């Protein structure tokens, strides 16, 4: 049986979708969409906890959708919100997230590059060492400097 995801409107088999019950209604979501919804809710909760704002939730959704139009994922937007909180930036309105987006994403990309470099170094350290074989044979020691002559 085909059901439609309530978030992205994709049709899929009922077995592949996850059911979320709200009251008497069963809502079906793709597993990826369910993760996105939880991340979006976490962004909204952090915004309200940090700002103690009385802004209508539709404005928060609008700000998130504007950031999504810039090809950012929900994880990126969550990182922006964490950046604002950790750096104690001034954020009075949800549209202010766009102001900090460039700095936060630039910082995230730099941290990702550093992590990749560390992983490469660690991988090279823990790999088995390669033995380079050469055809050099040890040279004969001159008899004048041989230790056995002194004994």
C-alpha positions as CSV (number, residue, x, y, z in Angstrom):
1,X,0.0,0.0,0.0
2,X,1.3,3.4,-1.0
3,X,1.3,6.3,1.6
4,X,2.4,9.8,1.2
5,X,5.0,11.5,3.5
6,X,3.5,14.3,5.3
7,X,6.7,16.4,5.2
8,X,8.1,16.0,1.7
9,X,5.0,14.5,-0.1
10,X,6.9,11.5,-1.6
11,X,4.9,8.3,-2.0
12,X,6.4,5.1,-0.7
13,X,5.4,1.7,0.6
14,X,3.8,1.7,4.0
15,X,6.5,-0.6,5.3
16,X,9.3,1.8,4.4
17,X,7.6,4.8,6.1
18,X,7.6,5.5,9.9
19,X,4.2,6.1,11.5
20,X,3.8,8.9,14.0
21,X,0.5,9.0,15.8
22,X,-1.0,12.4,16.7
23,X,-4.3,12.0,18.4
24,X,-6.5,9.7,16.3
25,X,-4.5,10.3,13.1
26,X,-1.6,8.3,11.8
27,X,1.0,10.5,10.0
28,X,3.6,8.7,7.9
29,X,7.1,10.1,7.3
30,X,10.2,9.1,5.5
31,X,13.0,8.1,7.9
32,X,15.1,11.1,6.6
33,X,12.2,13.5,7.0
34,X,11.6,12.3,10.5
35,X,15.3,13.2,11.4
36,X,14.8,16.6,9.7
37,X,11.7,17.3,11.7
38,X,13.5,16.5,15.0
39,X,16.4,18.6,14.0
40,X,14.1,21.5,13.1
41,X,12.3,21.2,16.4
42,X,15.6,21.3,18.2
43,X,16.6,24.5,16.3
44,X,13.3,26.1,17.4
45,X,13.6,25.0,21.0
46,X,17.2,26.4,21.2
47,X,16.1,29.7,19.6
48,X,13.3,30.2,22.2
49,X,15.6,29.1,25.1
50,X,18.4,31.4,24.0
51,X,16.3,34.5,23.1
52,X,13.4,34.2,25.6
53,X,11.5,35.8,22.7
54,X,7.8,36.1,22.1
55,X,8.2,35.9,18.3
56,X,5.5,33.9,16.5
57,X,6.7,30.5,15.5
58,X,5.8,31.1,11.9
59,X,8.6,33.7,11.7
60,X,11.1,31.1,13.0
61,X,9.8,28.7,10.2
62,X,10.3,31.5,7.7
63,X,13.9,32.2,8.8
64,X,14.7,28.5,8.6
65,X,13.1,28.2,5.1
66,X,15.2,31.2,3.9
67,X,18.3,29.4,5.1
68,X,17.2,26.2,3.4
69,X,16.8,28.2,0.1
70,X,20.6,28.9,0.4
71,X,21.2,25.2,0.1
72,X,21.9,24.7,3.8
73,X,20.8,21.5,5.6
74,X,19.0,21.4,8.9
75,X,22.3,20.2,10.5
76,X,24.0,23.3,9.1
77,X,21.2,25.5,10.6
78,X,21.5,23.7,13.9
79,X,25.3,24.4,13.8
80,X,24.5,28.1,13.2
81,X,22.2,28.2,16.2
82,X,25.0,26.5,18.3
83,X,27.5,29.0,17.0
84,X,25.3,31.9,18.1
85,X,24.8,30.3,21.6
86,X,28.5,29.4,22.1
87,X,29.8,32.8,21.0
88,X,27.0,34.6,22.9
89,X,26.0,36.6,19.8
90,X,23.1,39.0,19.9
91,X,20.0,37.4,18.4
92,X,16.7,39.1,19.0
93,X,14.8,37.9,15.9
94,X,14.9,34.7,13.9
95,X,16.0,36.5,10.7
96,X,19.2,37.3,12.5
97,X,20.3,33.7,12.0
98,X,21.0,34.6,8.3
99,X,23.5,37.3,9.5
100,X,25.6,34.7,11.4
101,X,25.2,32.0,8.8
102,X,28.3,32.9,6.7
103,X,30.7,33.0,9.7
104,X,29.3,29.8,11.2
105,X,29.4,27.8,8.0
106,X,32.9,29.0,7.2
107,X,34.0,27.9,10.7
108,X,32.3,24.5,10.2
109,X,34.0,23.9,6.9
110,X,37.4,24.8,8.4
111,X,36.8,22.4,11.3
112,X,35.8,19.6,8.9
113,X,39.0,20.1,6.9
114,X,41.0,19.9,10.1
115,X,39.2,16.7,11.1
116,X,39.9,15.2,7.7
117,X,43.6,16.0,8.0
118,X,43.8,14.5,11.4
119,X,42.1,11.3,10.2
120,X,44.5,11.0,7.3
121,X,47.5,11.4,9.7
122,X,46.1,8.9,12.2
123,X,45.3,6.5,9.3
124,X,48.9,6.7,8.0
125,X,50.3,6.2,11.5
126,X,48.3,3.1,12.2
127,X,48.9,1.5,8.8
128,X,51.4,-1.3,8.5
129,X,54.8,0.1,7.7
130,X,56.0,-0.7,4.2
131,X,59.4,-2.2,4.0
132,X,61.5,-1.0,1.1
133,X,63.9,-3.6,-0.1
134,X,67.2,-2.6,-1.6
135,X,70.0,-4.6,-3.2
136,X,72.7,-2.9,-1.2
137,X,74.9,-5.4,0.6
138,X,77.0,-4.5,3.6
139,X,80.5,-3.4,2.8
140,X,83.5,-5.5,4.1
141,X,85.3,-3.9,7.0
142,X,88.9,-3.2,6.4
143,X,91.1,-5.6,8.3
144,X,93.2,-2.8,9.9
145,X,90.1,-1.6,11.7
146,X,88.8,-5.1,12.6
147,X,88.2,-5.5,16.3
148,X,89.6,-9.0,16.2
149,X,93.1,-7.7,15.6
150,X,93.2,-6.0,18.9
151,X,92.3,-9.1,21.0
